[in-house]
Amino acid sequence: MCGRYATTVDPALLAVELDAIDESGPGQPDYNVAPTTPVLTVVRVPAVAERTLIRRMRWGFVAPWAEEFAAGPPLFNARAESVATKPTFRDSIQSRRCLVPMDGWYEWQDKVPLYMAPRDGSTLFMAGVWSLWGGQRPSVAMLTTDSVGPLRQVHDRMPLILARADWARWLDPAAGLEPALLAQPSAEIAESVGIRRVSRQVNSVRNNGPHLLDPDQDEPEQLTLL
């Protein structure tokens, strides 16, 4: 699963990189992104399908037919194996797919926070599905899949990382869903992600800042991390 992550990407620079239009509005680097937070997404919509857009959406999917926008626990993850058949997500997975950029994500093992991020410092792009409630309030869920390679030692689930070669097909609202896009990341992608302990201050969503990625000085070496 993925319930917390970090993102420091500048939307304006991301828009240049992706030849996109930045519609994200004001924002700051966030080292402790939690569900219900407005998060950066990369989308294409039918009205302007020829252009890629950078937008913010509530992290916590709300189906269009929901009576209220934020009632009940937020649906921040969707399983890649069942997203196409679940009533909540099956319409969105056909034409409202998006990318969720992040630096890395957190998991906990024996109450120790671990951080998974590319060793080369590059940005990850996770598969997501989004919805529009009331015609104007967007929300997103991140897809998860069975963990691959060394990441299995941390958690049995991981976010679905999409390779750059798959971005255009994933984002195209006019293209039908290709089942291959829901497959687990390659072993090469998984092995490019490093795993390390970080500060226990990340345990509280009230804490934020780059210091959250500092090594945990209080935890003895118990885990073999890569």
C-alpha positions as CSV (number, residue, x, y, z in Angstrom):
1,M,0.0,0.0,0.0
2,C,1.0,3.6,0.0
3,G,-0.4,5.9,2.7
4,R,2.4,8.6,3.0
5,Y,4.9,10.0,0.6
6,A,7.2,12.9,-0.2
7,T,7.2,15.2,-3.2
8,T,9.4,18.2,-3.8
9,V,9.0,18.6,-7.6
10,D,8.5,22.1,-8.9
11,P,5.2,22.0,-10.9
12,A,6.5,24.7,-13.3
13,L,9.7,22.7,-14.0
14,L,7.6,19.5,-14.3
15,A,5.4,21.3,-16.9
16,V,8.4,22.2,-18.9
17,E,9.8,18.6,-18.7
18,L,6.5,17.1,-19.8
19,D,5.5,19.9,-22.3
20,A,2.4,20.4,-20.1
21,I,0.3,23.3,-18.8
22,D,0.7,24.0,-15.1
23,E,-2.8,24.5,-13.5
24,S,-1.7,23.4,-10.1
25,G,-1.7,26.8,-8.3
26,P,0.3,27.7,-5.2
27,G,2.1,24.9,-3.4
28,Q,5.2,24.0,-1.4
29,P,7.5,20.9,-1.2
30,D,5.8,18.4,1.0
31,Y,7.8,15.7,2.8
32,N,4.9,14.2,4.6
33,V,2.0,13.9,2.1
34,A,-1.0,12.2,3.8
35,P,-4.5,11.2,2.5
36,T,-7.0,14.1,2.0
37,T,-4.1,16.4,1.0
38,P,-4.3,18.2,-2.4
39,V,-1.6,16.5,-4.4
40,L,0.0,17.0,-7.8
41,T,-1.2,14.9,-10.7
42,V,-0.5,14.7,-14.4
43,V,-3.6,14.3,-16.5
44,R,-5.2,14.6,-19.9
45,V,-8.9,15.3,-20.2
46,P,-11.2,14.8,-23.2
47,A,-11.8,18.6,-23.7
48,V,-8.0,19.2,-24.2
49,A,-6.8,15.7,-24.8
50,E,-3.9,16.9,-27.0
51,R,-2.3,18.7,-24.0
52,T,-0.9,17.4,-20.7
53,L,-2.0,19.2,-17.6
54,I,-0.5,19.5,-14.1
55,R,-3.4,19.7,-11.6
56,R,-4.0,19.3,-7.9
57,M,-6.5,16.8,-6.6
58,R,-7.6,15.6,-3.2
59,W,-5.8,12.4,-2.4
60,G,-8.7,10.2,-1.5
61,F,-11.0,9.1,-4.3
62,V,-14.7,10.2,-4.2
63,A,-17.0,8.5,-6.7
64,P,-19.2,10.9,-8.7
65,W,-22.4,9.4,-7.3
66,A,-21.3,9.9,-3.6
67,E,-23.8,11.9,-1.6
68,E,-21.0,13.9,0.1
69,F,-17.5,14.8,-1.1
70,A,-15.5,13.7,1.9
71,A,-17.8,11.3,3.8
72,G,-16.1,8.2,5.3
73,P,-12.5,7.0,5.1
74,P,-10.6,8.3,2.1
75,L,-10.0,5.8,-0.7
76,F,-6.4,6.7,-1.3
77,N,-5.3,3.3,-2.8
78,A,-6.9,1.1,-5.5
79,R,-5.6,-2.4,-6.2
80,A,-4.3,-2.7,-9.8
81,E,-5.6,-6.3,-9.9
82,S,-9.3,-5.3,-9.4
83,V,-9.5,-1.6,-10.3
84,A,-11.1,-2.4,-13.6
85,T,-14.0,-4.4,-12.0
86,K,-14.6,-2.5,-8.8
87,P,-17.8,-0.3,-9.2
88,T,-16.1,2.6,-7.5
89,F,-13.2,2.7,-10.0
90,R,-14.2,0.9,-13.2
91,D,-15.4,4.0,-15.1
92,S,-12.4,6.1,-14.1
93,I,-9.9,3.5,-15.1
94,Q,-11.2,3.6,-18.6
95,S,-10.8,7.3,-19.3
96,R,-9.6,9.2,-16.2
97,R,-6.2,7.9,-15.5
98,C,-3.4,10.0,-14.2
99,L,0.2,10.1,-12.9
100,V,1.1,11.0,-9.4
101,P,4.7,12.3,-9.2
102,M,6.7,11.7,-6.0
103,D,10.2,11.6,-4.6
104,G,9.6,8.5,-2.6
105,W,7.2,6.8,-0.3
106,Y,7.1,5.6,3.3
107,E,6.3,2.3,5.0
108,W,6.6,1.1,8.5
109,Q,8.3,-2.1,9.7
110,D,8.2,-2.9,13.5
111,K,7.3,0.8,14.0
112,V,10.4,1.9,12.2
113,P,9.7,4.3,9.3
114,L,11.4,3.4,6.0
115,Y,11.7,5.5,2.9
116,M,11.8,4.1,-0.6
117,A,13.2,6.4,-3.3
118,P,15.3,6.1,-6.5
119,R,18.9,6.0,-5.8
120,D,19.6,8.5,-8.5
121,G,17.2,11.1,-7.1
122,S,14.9,11.0,-10.0
123,T,11.1,11.5,-9.7
124,L,8.8,8.5,-9.6
125,F,5.5,8.6,-11.5
126,M,2.8,6.4,-10.0
127,A,-0.4,5.2,-11.7
128,G,-3.5,6.8,-10.5
129,V,-7.3,7.1,-11.3
130,W,-9.3,10.2,-10.7
131,S,-12.8,11.4,-10.4
132,L,-14.8,14.6,-10.6
133,W,-17.4,15.1,-7.9
134,G,-20.1,17.7,-8.5
135,G,-18.5,18.6,-11.8
136,Q,-15.7,20.6,-10.2
137,R,-14.0,18.7,-7.3
138,P,-11.4,16.3,-8.4
139,S,-10.0,13.4,-6.3
140,V,-7.5,10.7,-6.9
141,A,-6.5,7.2,-5.8
142,M,-3.1,5.7,-6.3
143,L,-2.8,2.2,-7.7
144,T,-0.9,-0.5,-5.8
145,T,0.4,-3.9,-6.8
146,D,2.3,-6.8,-5.3
147,S,5.8,-5.7,-4.3
148,V,8.7,-6.7,-6.6
149,G,12.3,-7.7,-5.8
150,P,13.9,-6.1,-2.7
151,L,10.8,-4.1,-1.9
152,R,9.1,-7.3,-0.8
153,Q,11.1,-7.2,2.4
154,V,9.4,-4.0,3.4
155,H,5.8,-4.6,2.5
156,D,3.8,-7.0,0.4
157,R,2.3,-4.1,-1.6
158,M,3.8,-1.1,-3.4
159,P,2.6,1.8,-5.6
160,L,2.4,0.9,-9.3
161,I,5.4,2.7,-10.8
162,L,5.0,3.5,-14.5
163,A,7.9,3.5,-16.9
164,R,8.3,6.6,-19.0
165,A,7.5,4.6,-22.1
166,D,4.0,3.9,-20.7
167,W,3.0,7.4,-19.7
168,A,1.4,8.5,-23.0
169,R,-0.7,5.4,-23.3
170,W,-1.7,5.6,-19.6
171,L,-2.8,9.2,-19.9
172,D,-4.7,9.0,-23.2
173,P,-8.4,9.4,-22.2
174,A,-9.5,8.1,-25.7
175,A,-7.5,4.9,-25.5
176,G,-8.9,1.8,-23.9
177,L,-7.2,0.3,-20.9
178,E,-4.4,-2.0,-21.9
179,P,-4.2,-4.7,-19.2
180,A,-0.4,-4.8,-19.6
181,L,-0.2,-1.3,-18.1
182,L,-1.5,-2.8,-14.8
183,A,1.3,-5.3,-14.5
184,Q,3.9,-5.2,-11.8
185,P,6.9,-2.9,-12.3
186,S,9.9,-4.6,-13.9
187,A,12.7,-6.0,-11.7
188,E,15.0,-3.3,-13.1
189,I,12.6,-0.5,-11.8
190,A,12.3,-2.1,-8.4
191,E,16.0,-2.6,-8.0
192,S,16.6,1.1,-8.8
193,V,14.7,2.0,-5.6
194,G,16.7,2.3,-2.4
195,I,15.4,1.5,1.0
196,R,16.5,3.3,4.2
197,R,15.4,4.3,7.7
198,V,14.3,7.8,8.3
199,S,13.4,10.0,11.2
200,R,10.5,8.9,13.5
201,Q,9.2,12.4,13.3
202,V,7.5,11.3,10.0
203,N,5.1,9.3,12.1
204,S,3.1,12.4,12.8
205,V,1.5,14.1,9.9
206,R,1.9,17.4,11.7
207,N,5.7,17.2,11.1
208,N,7.1,18.3,7.7
209,G,10.4,19.4,6.2
210,P,13.6,17.8,4.7
211,H,14.7,16.7,8.2
212,L,12.1,13.9,8.0
213,L,14.5,12.1,5.6
214,D,17.4,12.2,8.0
215,P,18.6,8.8,9.3
216,D,16.9,7.5,12.5
217,Q,19.6,7.9,15.1
218,D,17.7,6.0,17.8
219,E,17.1,2.7,16.1
220,P,19.7,-0.1,16.3
221,E,20.6,-1.9,13.1
222,Q,18.1,-4.7,12.9
223,L,17.1,-4.7,9.2
224,T,19.2,-5.4,6.2
225,L,18.4,-2.6,3.8
226,L,19.4,-2.0,0.2
